[in-house]
Amino acid sequence: MLKLVFRLGLLLGIVGLVGGLGLAAGLRRGYVDAFYARFTSPPAGSLIVGTSRAAQAIKPSELAARLGQRYEGPWLNYAFTLAESPYGPGYLSSIQRKLAPGTRRGLFILAVDPWSLSLPNQALRGAAPTTSASPDQAVEFPEANSMVGQLASVSQNPNLDYLAHYLHKPFYQLLLNADTARVIERLHPDGWLEIALPPPSANPALLRRRTAEKLATYRALAASSHLSASRLVYLQKTISYLQRHGQVVLVRLPTGAAMAAVEAHYQPGFDQQMTELAHRYSVPYLNYLPLSYPTNDGNHLTRTAAAQLSQRLAADIR
């Protein structure tokens, strides 16, 4: 009996060792997902924050190449998705953990749009927040249990907590995805999320379909959401925190004309509100929404447009 137990233990140990070595090899060689590398990179001195628009539209490498002498690195795109990283307590806490200790000359690009500052209409628990209460006492933030809100370690390599709780694929696929040339989503070491699709002109019908689907999603979102005072409070808290560590710049990213029209109907006074907020905190507000750049879906810039916009952003900041 003891011999059987010993053999089973030895077999399980060998299986665990082989599995661990295979996982380590997959993490070194292959593509994990659209988020993992941001949680394994070292703490950053300059950050891009926002949702998926910023994740795909702003290349830290372009900014660093043109502004690296003025601001501290490492440079990292720390933007995720509308579900994961709207402005709120969870995202602010994650930003605080990701910022390199002692940073004093960082550059912080905060991408803003009505969606990243909105909440579902059913998010209110009771009375609206007041000046005498913390805003999150009266509001349910949907992203509170997301990876950005919950992941305690954001600069650990390998990040076992992320792999155990937030990797939505079997471990064996890490080995199958070793060839990044076959992956449409490519998360670069600087956090920029490249969507490796052909240019929109190559398949206009696909672009029209993807744009129609995206517009339908956001029209439904506009009908069920409101611009949140609580999220605005956390945007202000984010600005205040990062100003102690360097230069903050508010940016409204370009998108498709139809999407811009949806946003104008949903929140017609948004730009004026951001202009006043920027003035209050003495930070620049760069509004690129009127500019025309190609998109993959009427919402997110193409990879070529991302390089062009990042170069313009660097020039405007310089």
N, C-alpha and C positions, 0 to 999 in steps of 0.2 A: 504493500500500500504506500509506504513512504517512497519507494522507488518510482511509483506511478506519479505521485504528487510532484516529486523532484523533476521528472521528465516533462510534466505539464508546465511546471513553472519555467523550466529551461526553454520550452517551445514558445511560451508566451513572451518571454524575455527576448528571444531571437526575433519574433514577429514585431515586437515593439521597437527593437533596435533598427530593423530593416525599414519599418514604417517611418520612424523618426528620420533616418538618413534620407529616405525618399522624399519626405516632406521638406527637409532642409535643402535638398538638391532642387526641388521644384521652386522653392522660394528664391533661390539664388539665380536660377536660369529663366524662369518663366514669368508670365503675366499673372498676377493674382486677381485683382479686380480694379474698379475705378476709384477706390478709396485707400486701400491698404498702405501704399507707399507713403502717404502723407502722415501715417501714424508710426512709421518706422524711421523717418528722417530725423536728423538732430534738431534741437530747438532752433528757431529761425529769428533773425534780426529784422527782416522786412517781410511783410505779409500782404497777400491779396485775400480779402474775405468777401463772402457773398454766397450766391447760390450757383446753380449750374451754368447760368449765363457767364458769370465771372470765371468759373472753372474752365470753360472752353474758350473764352475770349481774351484772356490776359496771360501772356507768357512771361514769367519772371526772368527767363534768360534774356529776353529783349530789353527789359528794364535794367537788369544788372549790367548789360553790356554798355548801356548809355549813361547810367546813373550810379554805377557801382562805386565811384570815387566819392560821391556825396553821402551815400547812405550805407548802413551796416548790412552785412549778410550774416548767415546764408539767406537767400531769397526763396520764398515758398508761396505757391498758390494754395491757400488753405480754404478754398471755397468748395462746397459740396453740392447739395440739391435744395430745392424749395422745401422738401419734407424734412431735411436734416439740419439745415443751417440758415433759417430765417433769424432775424435779430431777436434775441431772447436770453434768458439766464443761462441756458445750457451752452449756447454757442459762445457767449462771453467767457464762461468758465473754461471752455476748451481753448479759446484764444489765449487766455492768461497762462494756461499750462504749456502752450506751444511756443510762446515768446521766449527767446533766449534771455536768461537772467542778466541783468546789468546793461541791457540795450538802452542806448541814449540817442542814437542817430538813425533810427529805423525809418523806413518808408512804409506807410500803411494805406493801401488802396481799399476803400470801403465801397463796394458796389451797392447801389440802392435802386429800388423800383417799388411800385405799389405792392407787389406780391410778397416781397421779403419783409414788409411791414404790416401785413394783414393777418387777421385771425378768422376762423370760421365763425359764423354768427352764433353757433351754439357753444362757443368757448367760454362765455361768461358763466361763472358759477353762481353769482348773486348780483350784488350791486356793482356798478362800474367802479374802477379804482379811483381813489381820491388822493389829494396831495398829502394826506396824513397817513396813508397806508402804502405798504409796498405794493407795486402794481401786480405782482404775481400772486397776491393773496386773493384776488377776485377773479383771476383768469386761469383757464386751463390751457397750458402751452402744449399743443399736440406733439411736439418733438421732444418732450421731456424724457421719454424712455428710448430715444434713438441712440445710435452709436456715438454721435457727437456729444450728446448730453450725458451719456453714461460712461464712456470709456475713460478710465482714470489715467492710464499711461498713454501718452500720445507721441512718445519719442523712443520707443523700445523696439529693438530689432534682434530677433523676431518678436513680433507683438502677439504673444500667445493668447492674451485676453481677446484681441480682435478675432484671431483665427477660431477660437473656441465659441464665440458668441455671435459674431457678425459676418462671418464668411458664408455666403449663401450658395455654396457649391461643395461637392465632395472633394476631399483632399487629393484624390488621385487625378483630378482634372488639372491640378497645378503642374503635373508632369506632362500632361497632354498639351498644355498651352505654352510649352517652352518656346515655341517659335512666335515671337511677337509680330512678325510680318503678317501673320494670318489673323490678327486680332483687330477688330474695328476700333475698339476703345483702347487707347494707349496712354497710360498714366506715366508721364515723364518724371524723372527724379526731382525736378523742381516743382512738381505738383500740377503742372499744366495737363489738362485732359484733352488729348488729341482725338478727334473723331475722324478716322481715316476713311472717309467716303469720297467718291468721285465728285468733281465740281457739279453744282446744281444744273449747269447747262448740259451736262451729259445725259440727264434724265429728267426733263421738265415735268413729266407726268408724275414721277415719284415725288418730286418737290411739292407739286400741287396737293397731292394726297397727304403727305406728311404735314404740310402747312394747315390744311383743312382740319386734320385731326387735332393739331395743337391749338388752333383757334377755338375749336369746340370745347376743349378742356378748360381753356382760360375764360371763355364766356360763362361756362358753368361755375367756375371759381368766383368770378365777379358777382354772380347772382347770389352766391351763398356766403360771401365774406364781407368784411368791413376793414377799413384802415384802423389799426389798433393803436390807441394811446399808450398801451403797455409796451408794444414793440418799439414805438418811438422813444419811450423812456430808456429802453435797453440799447437802442442805437446811440442815444446820448451818452449812456454809461460807457459804451464801447469807445466812442470818440474820446471821452475824458480819460479813460484808462490809457489808451494808446498815445494820446498827446504827451503823457509823461515820459514816453520812450522814443519820441521822434515826431515826424511830420505825418499828419493825416490828410488824405485827399478823398473827398466824396466823388464818386463817378456814377453817372447813369449811362449804361451801355446801349449801343445801338441794337436794334432788332428789326424785324420785318415791318413794312408800313402798315399792314393790316393789324398786327399785334400792337403797334404803337397806337392805332385808333381805338382798339379795345381798352387800352390803359387810359387813354384820354377820356373816354366815356366813363370809365370806372372811377377815376380820381382826377378830375380836370384841374385841380389846384395843386397837384403833387409837386411840380417843379418849383412853384412859388414857395411851397412849404420847405423844400430842401434848400432853396436859396436863403431863406430866412434862418434856417438851422445852421447852415454853413457860416453865415455872417455872425451869428451868436457865438459860435466857437472859433471864429477867425481861421477857418480852413477853406481851401478852394473847393468849389463845386463845378465839376466838368460835365456838361450835359452833351453827350454824343448821340442822343436819341434821334435828332433830325438828320443825322448823316446816313448815307446809303451804303451798306455793306452786304455782301451776299451771305445768306444763311442756309443751313441744312434743313430747316423745318419752319421757317418763319419766325423763329425765336432765338436759336443759337447760331453764332457766327461760324462760318467754315474755318478750317485750319489756316488757309491762306489769309482770310480776312483777319483772323486773330493776330497773325504776325504784323499785318499792316496797322491794325488798331493799336497794338502794343507799342509799336514804334512811334505812332503819333502821340500816344499817352506820355511816353518818355520825353518826347520833344516839348510837349506842353508843360510838363512838370519842370523840366530844365529851364 
